[in-house]
Amino acid sequence: MNEIIERPQTSVATQTPMSIMAIAVEKGASVESLERMWELQVMYEKRQAEKAFVSAMAEFKKNPPEILKNKEVKFGTTHYFHATHYGVTTAIVEGLSKHGISHRWDVEQDAGKIAVTCVLTHRDGHSQATRLEAGYDTSGGKNSIQAIMSAKTYLERHSLLAATGLSTSDMPDDDGRGASGYNPEAELDKWIYKANSATSLADLHQVQKEANAAFRDAKDVDGWNSFKAVCADCKAVLGAQK
């Protein structure tokens, strides 16, 4: 007597393109049909990875790290406090890793400018990139190499902050020491936070208009260029939500 073995039934809710492909192979589906199913599988996995990334970032933002402006910068009439490269990256990278997200920086140089792209990648494969660029930082009597490295570390810090939608905060009880002079780091942080908080393209346009006036009044061209790059990323995200 022949024994009949039945294949366990897969519910519609749990079927994936791959499981459907397996059934199609058994039934002798054409090569064209299998190729189409494979394309659907790739699209399915990509979408699942995107959802995993969004979910992980949402969990990360529930308890974001506190990043303090713990370094004083003072030369000439310039005086401000900013968060160090180590302070920013250590806090953020540690927090991201708890949710399966890693980061890297891609660096480009061209015609006296440097561009840094911060890429966040989830363990399921989805990546998101944020690009900022600026001229070399020649302030404070830096030599050519120092000017390049200063701009690079500046952009690394701020591209990571922009990619995660975080900002830095003042050290507690600093007795108002950072009150005098224009603070480029704080100003850029402020406008990046406002751009990331925009809930519509109209809101983002208004933020960009106000920021333009602020950076223009301060003659902060590099800050404005960096902020425009952040706005471009925010615009792409808000446009995709339509």
PyMOL commands that set and color helices and strands:
alter all, ss='L'
color gray80, all
select helices_A, chain A and resi 12-14+17-26+31-62+85-97+139-141+144-164+184-197+201-217+221-240
alter helices_A, ss='H'
color red, helices_A
select strands_A, chain A and resi 68-69+71-75+78-82+101-110+113-122+127-135+169-170
alter strands_A, ss='S'
color yellow, strands_A
deselect
rebuild
show_as cartoon
